[in-house]
Amino acid sequence: MELLKRISLIIFGAIAGVVIMFIGFRVSGVMNLFTTTTTSNLPTIKQGTFILISRMNQPQKGDFVAYELPEATGAQQLYVHRLVAEANDEVLIKDGILYVNGQPFDKGRETNNMYNVAEADFKKLNIPSEQALHIPGSYIIMCTETEMKSYGIPYTKRVRPVSDVDEEIQKMWHQPWNADQFGPVKVPRGCFFVMGDNRENALDSRYCGGIPEANYKGKDVFH
């Protein structure tokens, strides 16, 4: 009985120590735990996922990072997107393909994009119609290319043409660009450039500009 009591005290002390340490890290800004509230990083991070971030390790390109938007651009809350470029890097999106310093960035990564399928082919799939956008003669599906290939039906990736100017992007960058035809642009000094894996539904640097390094809150170390 005495042994069980000692073991219980040891376990309780260990748990209390971890909790106190985590609270200290959180208050100091070294570590933080929060829940994602958007779908901007599908398929990699689902809405409602718990994410642990840390400032103890320097982020590398390709890592998910947490940050706050500049005050002039949005509400002061934590956002999480993939770090794709740093100061003085060149970012270009051509026909929906992301290039950083002239090299394709997403090689080997899964990102969500929009795909067109014929109406007759869509009806063969076990996908609720409310999960796709119907346009005359076809449906638009948002998913990864791997998922699209698994359906075994003809499809085409939906890419905005150069002429389709996005007003929000134009307002931010003062250029007639859109989410699929963007740049080239050099990341400003003291800033970094982020993008969501859900390329069709992400409020990222295409829309809010470079993120000041002072707004960096940590690197995703667990999700």
Secondary structure, 3 states (H helix, E strand, C coil): CHHHHHHHHHHHHHHHHHHHHHHHHHHHCCEEEEECCCCCCCCCCCCCCEEEEECCCCCCCCCEEEEECCCCCCCCCEEEEEEEEECCCEEEEECCEEEECCEECCCCCCCEEEEEEEHHHHCCCCCCHHHCEEECCEEEEEECHHHHHHCCCCCEECCCCCCCCCHHHHHHHCCCCCCCCEEEEECCCCEEEEECCECCCCCCHHHHCCEEHHHEEEEEEEC
